[in-house]
Amino acid sequence: MFSDEQRLNLAKAKWRYSGADFSVSDPLFKLIAKRTNDPMRRFGFLISGKVGKAAVRNRSKRYLTECVRDHLEEFPEKFDYIFIAHPEIAKKTHEEICSSVDKILPKVSLLR
């Protein structure tokens, strides 16, 4: 799990609907980012009810969280990140989700 400092309170992140500085889409999820003055990088994960029942949503979120945590240092600091899962994520394995995260990392590293 992420520490409290690394978790983004999605209720307070009103910019998730508009005002993001960066966004990139993948078939499994969309990543949006906003620059902040905080030196930390914070992450939030939105898993819609369209993904499936609670067990499927929780598994998908856990897989996505683990993949992001494995590549934590590759995400630039001073940004808040929100991963919005698409329904296709429910059918994917942990390795497939990690490969999708790997694919977007070169685009994210350009934020520095």
N, C-alpha and C positions, 0 to 999 in steps of 0.2 A: 504494500500500500504506500501511497504518497504521504509525506508528513503534512501536518496542518498548514504549514507555510506554502507547500506546493499545491494545495488544493484550491481550486477556484470556486467561489460561491456563485453558482450560476443564477441564483435569484437576484443577485446584485449586478450581474454582468448584462446590463440592458443593451449593450452594444452587439450582442450576439445576433440581433435581428438586422441591424444596420450599423455602419460605422466601423467595420473591421478594416484594418490596414492591409491585410493579406488573406487570401483564401486559395485553397487548392482542393480539387475534388479527385476522388478515387471511386471506383465502383462500390467499394465497401463503406466508405465514410467521406465526410467533408471536413476539412480542417480550416478553421478560421483563427486569425491571430490579431491581437491589438497590442501596440507598443504601450508600455507603462513606465512610470518613473521608479518603480520598485525594482531593485537589483535581482530579485528572484524570478524564476520562471514558474508560472502556475498553470495547472491543467484542469480542465473540466471535461466530462464525458456525458453526452446526451444520447440516451438509447430510447427511442420511441416505442410505444406500445405496438406499433406496426411490425416491429421486429419479431414479436412472438410473446409467448407467456413469460411469466417472471423468471422461471428457471433458465430459459433461453436468453433472455435479456441480460441476466446476471452473468451467465457464462460468457456471452459476447463482450460484455464490459470488462470482465476479468481478463480475458485474452487480450483485448485492446490495451488495457492498462499495463499488463505485463510487457507487452511489446514496446510501448512507449517508455516504460521505466528502463528497459534494456538499452535504449538509445538516448537516455536523458541528457547526456552531455553534448549531444549533437544538436539539440534545440538551443537557439540563441537565448541569452538572458534578456531581461527587461521586456518580456512579452508574456501575455496571457494567451493560452491556447484552448480552443474548444474543439473537441472531436464530436461530430454529429454522425451517428451510425445510420447507414441505410439498411433496409430490410434484408438485403442479400448477405449481410454479415452473419446472419443466423445459420446459414448453410456451410460456412467456412470453418476450416480447422485453425488451430493456433498457428501453424506454420504459414498458412495462406494469409492470415491477418498480418503476421509479422513481415511477410514479403511485401504487402501493400504499404506498410509503414516504411519499409526500406526504400520503396520506390519514391515516396514523397520527400524523403530527407534531403536529397540534393536541392530541391526547390526551397525547402525551409532554411537551409544553410545560407541561402542568398540574402536572408533578412539582416544579417549582421551589418 
